[in-house]
């Protein structure tokens, strides 16, 4: 079954790249929904039936850690896989995200193979 995916990143370019990579990874993705930050991400989570989330860590308004914390606190979303997207410099935040319940992470720049592998390790590959 195809999963609807939410991509939360303040960079429109990164959202488009990740969208393209998800299609190239051929992992059974349904609708792709985008959000600019954690606040907008929560709005999308409420309005859509999201089955998988990719979230940047560093964003304005509401960062990825706060967004993750609110997802994990909501009984309706606590089991939705959340993959954090990060740059090299935020390893401490990645560790914190994993402790908070993130399903995994990928580093920018990423390839279709890395996305496919990550989705396989968290049980979301087609």
N, C-alpha and C positions, 0 to 999 in steps of 0.2 A: 504494500500500500504506500502510495506517495505521501510524503510529509510536506505540509506547508511550512516554509522556513521564514523566520524573521531575521533580518540583518540590521543590526543597530550599530551605526558608526557615524560620526560627525562629518566624515569625508565622503562626498557623493562619489568620488572616483573610486575609493576603496569599496564602497557598496556595489558599484557596477562591476569591478574586477571580481569580487567574491561571487556575485551573481553569475558571471560568465564562467568562473572556475567551477561552481556547483553544477552548471549545465554540462561542462566538459568532463567532469568527474563521473557522470552517468550513474548516479546513485539513487534514482527514483524520487526526485524532488517534485513536489506539486507546485503550488503557488509560492512566489517569492514576494515577501512583504518587506518594505524598508522603513527605517526610522532614523532620525537625525541624532537622537540622544536617548538616555534612559527614560525620561519622562514620556517622550513620544512612543518609545518601545512599550511602556506599560499600557498606553492607550491602544496600541495595535494588539497587544496580548488580550486585552479586554474585548476588542471588537472582532478578532479573528480566532480561528481554531488552529493555533500555532503548535506544531509538533516538534520543532527544533529551532534553537536560537543560536546565532553567531553574534557576539557582542564585543565591540572594542572595549578596552579598559579605560583609556583616557578620553573623556568627552566632557564638554561643558554641560551646565544645568544639572544633570545627574550622570555620574560616571558609571562605568560598567560594574564596579563592586557594589554600589548602592542598588543598582538595577537588579543584579543577581540576588542580593539579600532580600529584596521585595518579592522576587519570583519565588524563591525558596520558602518564604513565609506564607505564601498563598497556597492553600490546600489544592486548588484547581491546577496549579502550575508546578507544584513541588517536584514532580517527576519528569518534567519536560527537560530534555538534554540541553545544556547551555555550554557552548564552546566559546572560550574567550579568544579574542584576536589581539595580538600584542606585538610590540616592537622589542628589540633586543634589550633596551634599557629598563624594562619593567618586570624583571624576574621576581622581585619581592612581592609585587602585586599579583603576579601569576600564582605564586605559592599561596598567598592569602585567598585568592579566588578558588583554588582547588580545595582549601580547607573549608570554604564557605559552601561548597557543593557544586562547583563547576564540574562539568563532565570531562573537560579536557581543554587544551588550548592549541592554537597554531600561531606561528610567528610570521610576521610580514617580512618579506614577500613569501607567498605560499604558492604551491603548484596544485593542479588537479589531483595528482597522485597523493600529495600530502593530505588533501581534504578527504579523498576516498579512504585512505588509510585511517585517518582520525575517526571518520564516521563508522568504519568497520570496528574499531576498538570500543566504541560506545554503543554498538548494536544498532546503528541507523543505516547501514549500507543495504542497498537493494539486492 
